[in-house]
Amino acid sequence: MRVSDRNQRITIQHKTATVTSGQETVNWTTSTTGPLWASVRWLRGRELEAMRQRWAKADFVIVLAFGDVQSVTINPYDRISWGSRTLEIDGGEDITGQRVFFNIYAHEIT
């Protein structure tokens, strides 16, 4: 992958939950490292149906430089903000094991 392939700006959002009077409130805070350069590729999309409800799910792979990944903590319960889209993180891996690029797998449900 070339540096020019990472042409999308993304931000990592961390989930913080607080419980007040038995009610859980979820807030999302943006990572302090700021926007990161990434390559965002669409993998597949599908339409799901359960209990007479339909929704669409799109899967993506986000490729970051390994140095960017080391500067920010990414957890499976975090999410990615990419333009007007919000992607839920499913997992991530260093496919080559060479610590050059890191793939994050995510999905968007609409």
C-alpha atoms as one frame of an Amber mdcrd trajectory, in Angstrom:
protein
   0.000   0.000   0.000   1.245   3.429  -0.931   1.006   6.476   1.301  -1.295
   8.080  -1.281  -3.822   5.261  -0.703  -4.472   6.598   2.797  -6.532   9.567
   1.647  -9.447   9.544   4.107  -9.585  11.326   7.468 -11.076   9.341  10.349
 -11.403   9.932  14.076 -11.623   7.342  16.833 -14.429   7.852  19.347 -14.251
   6.228  22.776 -17.334   5.065  24.645 -17.836   6.306  28.191 -20.829   5.117
  30.187 -22.075   6.628  33.428 -24.787   5.224  35.663 -27.059   7.673  37.455
 -30.047   6.434  39.476 -29.884   3.079  37.733 -29.915   4.634  34.245 -26.898
   4.178  32.007 -25.922   7.169  29.895 -23.539   6.584  26.988 -21.302   9.406
  25.766 -18.778   9.358  22.934 -15.528  11.313  23.268 -13.191  11.972  20.368
  -9.641  10.684  20.686  -7.107  13.366  21.590  -4.757  12.261  18.788  -7.031
  13.999  16.296  -7.952  12.853  12.807  -5.863  10.042  11.321  -5.100   9.347
   7.676  -6.549   6.012   6.571  -7.648   3.966   3.606 -11.327   3.037   3.934
 -12.516   0.221   1.676 -16.019  -1.169   1.369 -16.060  -4.977   1.676 -19.710
  -5.949   1.290 -23.231  -4.907   2.040 -26.340  -6.866   2.842 -29.894  -6.451
   3.929 -30.958  -8.168   7.149 -34.413  -8.996   8.414 -35.656 -10.165  11.788
 -39.034  -9.923  13.455 -40.541  -8.057  10.486 -37.867  -5.371  10.585 -35.301
  -4.730   7.879 -31.999  -2.934   8.032 -28.875  -2.627   5.919 -25.385  -3.535
   7.071 -22.205  -2.489   5.271 -18.783  -3.923   6.167 -15.558  -1.942   5.785
 -11.825  -2.399   6.290  -9.873   0.637   7.478  -6.103   0.554   6.962  -3.919
   2.718   9.227  -0.172   3.138   9.471   1.105   1.082  12.390   2.672   4.197
  13.956  -0.769   5.827  14.134  -2.185   2.749  15.870   0.536   2.866  18.521
  -0.337   6.482  19.357  -4.028   5.779  20.077  -5.854   3.095  22.041  -8.452
   1.292  19.920 -10.939  -1.074  21.554 -13.722  -3.179  20.007 -16.376  -1.101
  21.794 -15.071   2.142  20.250 -16.281   3.522  16.954 -14.907   5.409  13.975
 -16.248   8.665  12.613 -15.639   8.947   8.853 -17.217  11.991   7.250 -20.938
  11.748   7.965 -20.739   8.006   8.695 -20.262   6.227  12.005 -18.643   2.783
  11.914 -18.761   0.266  14.762 -15.423  -1.543  15.264 -15.513  -5.347  15.000
 -11.787  -6.047  15.423  -8.355  -5.483  13.966  -5.141  -7.191  12.986  -1.681
  -6.755  11.530  -2.033  -9.120   8.573   1.605  -9.211   7.487   3.073  -9.165
  11.001   5.617  -6.587   9.842   4.160  -3.690  11.871   3.719  -1.463   8.832
  -0.066  -1.326   8.398  -2.936  -2.232  10.716  -6.375  -3.304   9.464  -9.516
  -2.428  11.420 -12.707  -4.240  10.499 -15.883  -2.242  11.065 -19.529  -2.102
  10.041 -22.226   0.485   9.576 -25.876  -0.288  10.256 -28.477   1.962   8.680
